[in-house]
């Protein structure tokens, strides 16, 4: 037995150890990464949305209620103090949020986040590029966000958002509205053009990610903003549906890009894996 | 290269350990190894969901699916071999009608099914709802039945009403649940689980089939349920003209194409509920403005307790819709023309209507006669003739 522990055995043991040691480089002296979790909230004038009650009043003077909000966030970045972008979620880069599905209101990013101080967050409202190709999502609930090819072309695969509810119309009838955003279709002198209505949103807010800790960001959609600034969005003008109305979608998108989101709070959740 | 004696011993030792470890794992039950059933492969269809609703304790196998097909079609599942008392899944779920009863069903006129007669129900108890078709069930994760009562979220066990104990496998979580429920429920087969099991195990053909599917010849309700559920999951519909059009294997006629464009427009707006994917259903639940008064005991509200689900039912797949009259949970529309007329000008407002029914204040989407014809032409292009004639889903020829 002692003979077995000879030089050959030593070689067997040493080779993997040396391989492990040689793989170490200065990079590994960096602090351990942290992780990031985003909790989504939907606010109306700074308060959590109360669904299914005709209790809201928009800038156009419409009384309205909200039934459900379903939307995509994608292409998330952390922004450093130098303005550099740290791309996140390369493997899971689009997240679906549905006020009917509690589990979608939290997004635990799969990435290891470099520990450090950041100046803000950037993301895409909606989907762009290959993520918005027809058939990109095959499973529900994401697949149920499909935006017909007849309305958005090959590169208009999915709704960016469905915001469904009711408003009191001019006859004071409670009437459904579907504030749906996605790729717009514009016919111009016999030519069909598709308008990508997604937008990037940047939230400036100091964010600290510590080693082996989870930073939790509460990101809010400010629902009233879709309807008020800079464009007064009137349900009595645009009606119940706007998927085939690029003018209405453009007005809504411009509003949403101007205050539609905010970081409500940032906290440190717990130690990673401990 | 010279191998020293030390190294030789070491290599021999490593090989010995490897053999011991591996053979010990394989050698526990050589018989079981020989009887491993063959995994069943569902077709890989471009664009179809990848996330399959297959419980971990019931993987699909070729032998399990085949056993399920036999049980699905064997009228002795009701627990009797007397011709007047035979009933099984296929009694109501007819392949040529996309596994619905069909409005032309000779046994159930108008497609209204009922259980076997009994002292309590001499005419057989009527099934409360008209049925839903049986295909593409493996892609649905959002509950089965019109109200989604059977789903992963349902924690209930057993049924006092049917005298079924509150214990596994009598849960309400998946397709397996529907088998024991179907056997017992007065408005379904109106049978008896114990009699059913005894009958099936008394038939020479079955114990060997159970052995092939599950490793031993034991017949019990759990295995019967699993086998039938496997067969149900194997039924997939992906060869309608519309599917072939999407795969660029067929062209739609001008009328079908106009109907297609209408279907996927906000003018007709069928797609929000029925067209989320090429399954032609979202598997979601909606109050679709049929009524203004609601007193039905089996709507979605019963499952969720959410007042917004009052009067809401599943939006069924529109694949094979041509074959599945009558329509809606209560079968109120006898043909597709009536359905299209309803969505065009028959909507009724209520406080529970889903906001996707956005034309409810106008009474509907207001289609012209031409648009109605075009829409119907497209709906007829959703029929999958291959599925409804596929021998893999048909009655085995050696069954009585």
Interface residues (C-beta under 8 A of the other chain):
Chain A: X3 X4 X6 X8 X9 X12 X52 X67 X68 X135 X138 X139 X140 X143 X144 X145 X146 X148 X149 X150 X151 X164 X165 X166 X169 X173 X174 X175 X176 X177 X178 X240 X241 X243 X244
Chain B: X4 X5 X6 X7 X9 X10 X13 X46 X47 X48 X49 X50 X51 X141 X142 X260 X261 X264 X265 X266 X269 X271 X272 X275 X276 X277 X282 X283 X284 X308 X351 X353 X354 X355 X356 X357 X358 X359 X360 X361
